[in-house]
Amino acid sequence: MTVRTEIRLAQPADRAAVLGLMEDFCGVEGKRFDVAVARAGLDPLLESDRYGAVLVAVEDGVVSAYAVVCWSWSVEIGGAEACLDEIYVTRRGGGVGSALIDAVRELCLERGMRRIFLETEAPNDAARRLYARHGFTAEDSIWMAALL
């Protein structure tokens, strides 16, 4: 049986499906899911592309995967860049993750981005192999964060 996959920009009507996938992603990653925080992060991206975008994979009419890309600016590279903030695929090994990454790259090129960066969890070798197949390389930088 062939599964038909469409990659498209998420719309406000996709909110419940994407939130469900975000909750699944947190479960897989062993992270706490807070629906209020997730909505606060997701809703502005569904309403406009001011801060970034959400792409979804729709397989046989069902939202089965998503990628979140956020816009940024870098003095280091002299222009706009994007952060591939999250990507989650429910059915791995079928090319959906690759299709999402390709769509993110295309969207970023359309938006004039000069670089896409991302982070992965240290033990997630499979994700790094996938990203490497799409031209991402590891850097010596270590991300640090401070919540405000």
Secondary structure, DSSP 8 states (H G I E B T S, - for coil): ----EEEEE--GGGHHHHHHHHHHHHHHHT----HHHHHHHHHHHHH-SSSEEEEEEEETTEEEEEEEEEEEEETTTTEEEEEEEEEEESSTTSSHHHHHHHHHHHHHHHTT-S-EE----TT-HHHHHHHHHTT----S--------
